[in-house]
Amino acid sequence: MFGENLRKLRKEKNLTQKQLAEHLGVTARTIGYYESGQRFPSPETINRIADFFDVSLDWLFGRTNIRTPIMPIMKISEKADNYNNDLLNEEDYISVEELKEFLNQKKKGPKVKGQ
């Protein structure tokens, strides 16, 4: 799975094996070995690959369909918190339970009179 995902990422960025190899500090032949599953990169190289393509290690190894690493999600969340703190007061926030109830009601559709 790792090799397939590496090849997919490289092709999505329109990179040759040589171009990717130069960025990672390995040879083009090594990239070919990684993609074919004949060799496996060191932990340091794996991290460089994930950072370069901005994907999670779990996605790279086929453990999840979520490509985005957790840190960018956390940064977005922090920005949202800062944004909300400027515009919303405490009364504007709802609890997780209230949100779940709202979403459940939305799934069920509008209530019809007499039910």
JOFENCOR-V543200 format. One record per pair of residues at least 24 apart in sequence whose ideal C-beta (glycine too) atoms are under 7 Angstrom apart, sorted by the first residue. I is the first residue (numbers start at 0). J is the second residue. D is the distance in whole Angstrom. If there is no record, write none. Layout:
[[I & J & D] [I & J & D]]
//
This chain:
[[0 & 60 & 6] [0 & 61 & 3] [1 & 59 & 6] [1 & 60 & 6] [2 & 33 & 6] [2 & 34 & 5] [2 & 35 & 6] [2 & 36 & 4] [4 & 59 & 5] [4 & 61 & 7] [5 & 33 & 6] [5 & 34 & 5] [5 & 48 & 7] [6 & 34 & 4] [8 & 52 & 5] [8 & 54 & 7] [22 & 51 & 6] [23 & 47 & 6] [23 & 48 & 7]]
//
